[in-house]
């Protein structure tokens, strides 16, 4: 994978009503099926074609793929920055979430048919001031001295965090003191279009 993957460990499935929908219901279904197909192909030691079926799915986006099994998190890996087409990125991050998330053992052939998948398609990162952060709309990236932490927009919603707690927890995710956002840390925000299968929570 051409970019170091991130492990934000998002919470439950969530979709912000404040953001416009960029992907049609058909495109969402295609991407979710692709994630399943990529995991199964990896288990069977075969490859699948990764040529995007449309010009829109050939566009680059940051992507996070989250796997759930029997209601619990089973893996989450993604790209913060757009490094390839969203179509390829979904396939790559699905495989990485299934087999490369070090917090979990690799997904087995018995588990694969029961996985539920949620996808988060990210907007570009932009600098954001603490007072501009909207809970449920913005995800955050905090960076300082080569350390970086990311949390998706759905995380503070699930945990009922306020803005300050969200900033502190993103700092902790980066391995920084919780008050690093008050000092020299760089704070960036993004939005995400989040969609998934029933049970992906």
HELIX and SHEET records of a PDB file:
HELIX    1   1 UNK A   25  UNK A   43  1                                  19    
HELIX    2   2 UNK A   56  UNK A   58  5                                   3    
HELIX    3   3 UNK A   86  UNK A   99  1                                  14    
HELIX    4   4 UNK A  109  UNK A  112  1                                   4    
HELIX    5   5 UNK A  130  UNK A  132  5                                   3    
HELIX    6   6 UNK A  153  UNK A  159  1                                   7    
HELIX    7   7 UNK A  163  UNK A  173  1                                  11    
HELIX    8   8 UNK A  180  UNK A  182  5                                   3    
SHEET    1   A 4 UNK A  72  UNK A  79  0                                        
SHEET    2   A 4 UNK A  62  UNK A  69 -1                                        
SHEET    3   A 4 UNK A 116  UNK A 122 -1                                        
SHEET    4   A 4 UNK A 192  UNK A 196 -1                                        
SHEET    1   B 4 UNK A 126  UNK A 127  0                                        
SHEET    2   B 4 UNK A 186  UNK A 190 -1                                        
SHEET    3   B 4 UNK A 139  UNK A 144 -1                                        
SHEET    4   B 4 UNK A 147  UNK A 151 -1                                        
END                                                                             
